């Protein structure tokens, strides 16, 4: 399935029924999601991998990844209503790989395996010490985190990146315009490297009372990071 076909398929994903401004709940457009998933696919970052969509919302990126033969896909969001919509969207899209949906704080990672599925020494008892465990699939994170523009939610994108640095081998994330210096410096501090960066547009319809325009286009930037 090509990128345009994936975009058409993802156009069935519904928007937030009751968006929460404090969570900066804006949808990921189907065309951008299809482009991001296609880029991850051609870089061999989805097939046979474990994919996490942190702050999944109504499931756009998770569902896109689930059409690309991953080992498994997990979508996590703190909004239970959004997760219910994501489950409904899964029925609409019908991806080949089922998605595991969880209500939880994506800025913390008790739900995640350690990077590359490694196990601590304490988790290997004498019974299996003589036989090395099979390596788990590598982890890819796809996410459109909140930009941290709302009072009380400042630096939310940084918190999402901190979680990602601890669990991912590679990540794709969408950030506010002008984030290049921040993302590159963050990646360097956490032993990562930005390998791809490109501009994107997020068309946003009016959804909150403080917004005056019926529609605006938000400039954004997308980054691929390899974590070591």
C-alpha positions as CSV (number, residue, x, y, z in Angstrom):
1,X,0.0,0.0,0.0
2,X,1.5,3.3,-1.1
3,X,1.5,6.6,0.8
4,X,-1.6,8.0,-1.0
5,X,-3.6,4.8,-0.3
6,X,-2.6,5.0,3.4
7,X,-3.7,8.6,3.5
8,X,-7.1,7.6,2.2
9,X,-7.3,4.8,4.7
10,X,-6.4,7.1,7.6
11,X,-9.0,9.7,6.5
12,X,-11.5,7.4,8.3
13,X,-9.9,8.3,11.7
14,X,-12.3,10.6,13.6
15,X,-11.2,13.8,15.4
16,X,-11.6,14.4,19.1
17,X,-15.2,14.4,20.1
18,X,-14.5,16.6,23.2
19,X,-11.0,18.1,22.8
20,X,-9.3,19.3,26.0
21,X,-7.4,22.5,25.7
22,X,-5.1,21.8,28.6
23,X,-3.9,18.6,26.8
24,X,-3.5,20.5,23.5
25,X,-5.6,18.0,21.7
26,X,-5.3,18.7,18.0
27,X,-5.5,16.0,15.4
28,X,-2.6,14.8,13.3
29,X,-3.7,15.3,9.6
30,X,-4.1,12.1,7.6
31,X,-1.6,13.3,4.9
32,X,1.1,14.1,7.4
33,X,0.5,10.8,9.3
34,X,0.8,8.9,6.1
35,X,4.0,10.7,5.1
36,X,5.6,10.1,8.5
37,X,4.6,6.4,8.6
38,X,5.8,6.0,5.0
39,X,9.2,7.5,5.9
40,X,9.5,5.2,8.9
41,X,8.6,2.3,6.7
42,X,11.2,2.9,4.0
43,X,13.8,3.4,6.8
44,X,12.9,-0.1,8.1
45,X,11.7,1.3,11.4
46,X,8.2,-0.3,11.6
47,X,8.2,-3.8,10.1
48,X,8.8,-6.4,12.8
49,X,9.4,-3.7,15.4
50,X,7.5,-2.7,18.5
51,X,5.9,0.7,17.9
52,X,4.7,3.1,20.6
53,X,2.5,6.0,19.8
54,X,2.9,8.3,22.9
55,X,0.0,10.6,23.4
56,X,-1.9,8.7,20.7
57,X,-5.1,10.8,20.9
58,X,-7.7,9.1,18.6
59,X,-5.0,6.8,17.2
60,X,-3.9,8.3,13.9
61,X,-0.2,7.4,14.1
62,X,-0.7,4.0,15.8
63,X,-3.2,2.9,13.2
64,X,-0.9,4.0,10.4
65,X,1.9,2.0,11.9
66,X,-0.4,-1.0,12.3
67,X,-0.7,-1.3,8.5
68,X,3.0,-1.8,8.1
69,X,3.6,-5.3,9.5
70,X,5.0,-4.3,13.0
71,X,5.6,-6.9,15.7
72,X,3.1,-5.0,17.8
73,X,1.7,-1.5,18.2
74,X,0.8,0.3,21.5
75,X,-1.1,3.5,21.7
76,X,-1.1,5.4,25.1
77,X,-3.0,8.5,26.2
78,X,-4.1,9.9,29.5
79,X,-7.6,10.7,28.1
80,X,-9.9,7.7,28.4
81,X,-12.4,9.2,26.0
82,X,-9.8,9.6,23.3
83,X,-8.7,6.0,23.8
84,X,-12.3,4.9,23.3
85,X,-12.4,6.9,20.1
86,X,-9.1,5.2,19.1
87,X,-10.7,1.8,19.5
88,X,-13.6,2.8,17.4
89,X,-11.2,4.2,14.8
90,X,-9.4,0.9,14.7
91,X,-12.6,-0.7,13.6
92,X,-13.0,1.9,10.9
93,X,-9.4,1.5,9.6
94,X,-9.1,-2.2,10.0
95,X,-5.3,-2.4,10.3
96,X,-3.6,-5.8,9.7
97,X,-2.0,-5.7,13.1
98,X,-4.2,-5.1,16.2
99,X,-3.3,-2.2,18.4
100,X,-3.1,-2.3,22.2
101,X,-4.7,0.8,23.6
102,X,-3.9,2.0,27.2
103,X,-5.0,4.9,29.3
104,X,-1.8,6.2,31.0
105,X,0.6,9.1,31.3
106,X,2.9,9.0,28.2
107,X,5.4,11.3,30.0
108,X,6.2,8.4,32.3
109,X,7.2,4.9,31.2
110,X,6.4,2.1,33.7
111,X,4.5,0.5,30.8
112,X,7.5,0.2,28.6
113,X,10.3,-2.4,28.3
114,X,13.8,-1.2,28.6
115,X,15.5,-0.1,25.4
116,X,15.8,-2.9,22.8
117,X,14.0,-5.2,25.2
118,X,17.1,-5.8,27.4
119,X,16.6,-7.4,30.7
120,X,18.3,-6.4,33.9
121,X,20.6,-8.9,35.6
122,X,18.1,-9.3,38.4
123,X,15.5,-10.6,36.0
124,X,17.6,-13.6,34.8
125,X,17.5,-16.4,37.3
126,X,19.8,-19.4,37.5
127,X,17.4,-21.5,35.4
128,X,17.9,-19.4,32.3
129,X,21.4,-18.0,33.0
130,X,23.0,-20.6,30.8
131,X,20.9,-19.7,27.8
132,X,20.7,-16.1,26.5
133,X,17.2,-14.8,26.0
134,X,16.1,-14.1,22.5
135,X,16.4,-10.3,21.8
136,X,13.1,-8.5,21.7
137,X,12.2,-6.4,18.6
138,X,13.7,-2.9,18.6
139,X,11.4,-0.1,19.6
140,X,10.2,2.8,17.4
141,X,8.2,5.7,18.8
142,X,5.9,7.7,16.6
143,X,4.3,10.7,18.3
144,X,2.7,14.1,17.9
145,X,3.2,15.4,21.5
146,X,1.7,18.6,22.9
147,X,3.9,21.5,22.1
148,X,3.8,22.8,25.7
149,X,2.0,26.0,24.7
150,X,-0.6,26.0,27.4
151,X,-0.2,27.2,31.0
152,X,0.4,24.3,33.2
153,X,1.6,22.2,30.3
154,X,4.9,23.9,29.6
155,X,7.8,21.8,28.2
156,X,5.5,18.9,27.6
157,X,7.3,18.0,24.4
158,X,10.5,17.8,26.4
159,X,8.9,15.3,28.8
160,X,7.7,13.2,25.9
161,X,11.3,13.2,24.5
162,X,12.7,12.1,27.9
163,X,10.4,9.1,27.9
164,X,11.3,8.4,24.3
165,X,15.1,8.5,24.9
166,X,14.7,5.8,27.6
167,X,12.7,3.3,25.5
168,X,13.3,3.9,21.8
169,X,15.9,2.9,19.3
170,X,14.5,5.4,16.8
171,X,11.7,8.0,17.0
172,X,9.7,10.3,14.8
173,X,8.1,13.3,16.5
174,X,6.2,16.5,15.5
175,X,7.2,19.7,17.1
176,X,6.4,23.4,17.0
177,X,8.2,25.6,14.4
178,X,11.6,26.7,15.5
179,X,12.4,23.6,17.5
180,X,15.5,22.5,15.6
181,X,18.1,23.8,18.1
182,X,16.1,22.4,21.0
183,X,15.6,19.0,19.5
184,X,19.2,18.6,18.3
185,X,20.6,19.7,21.7
186,X,18.3,17.4,23.5
187,X,19.2,14.4,21.3
188,X,22.9,15.1,21.8
189,X,22.5,15.3,25.6
190,X,20.7,11.9,25.6
191,X,23.2,10.2,23.3
192,X,21.0,10.5,20.2
193,X,21.3,11.9,16.7
194,X,18.8,13.8,14.5
195,X,19.0,12.1,11.1
196,X,16.1,13.7,9.3
197,X,14.3,17.0,9.8
198,X,11.6,18.6,7.7
199,X,8.9,21.2,7.9
200,X,5.2,20.4,8.0
201,X,1.9,22.1,8.2
202,X,-0.9,21.4,10.6
203,X,-4.3,22.8,9.5
204,X,-6.4,23.4,12.5
205,X,-10.1,24.1,12.6
206,X,-11.6,26.3,15.4
207,X,-12.4,24.2,18.4
208,X,-11.9,26.3,21.5
209,X,-13.6,29.6,22.5
210,X,-10.4,31.6,22.6
211,X,-9.6,30.9,19.0
212,X,-10.9,33.7,16.7
213,X,-10.2,32.2,13.3
214,X,-12.3,29.4,11.9
215,X,-9.2,27.8,10.4
216,X,-5.5,28.4,10.7
217,X,-2.3,26.6,9.5
218,X,0.3,25.9,12.1
219,X,3.9,25.6,11.0
220,X,5.6,22.5,12.5
221,X,8.8,20.5,12.2
222,X,9.2,16.7,12.1
223,X,12.3,14.9,13.4
224,X,13.7,11.4,13.1
225,X,16.1,10.6,15.9
226,X,18.3,7.6,16.4
227,X,18.9,6.8,20.1
228,X,22.0,4.8,21.3
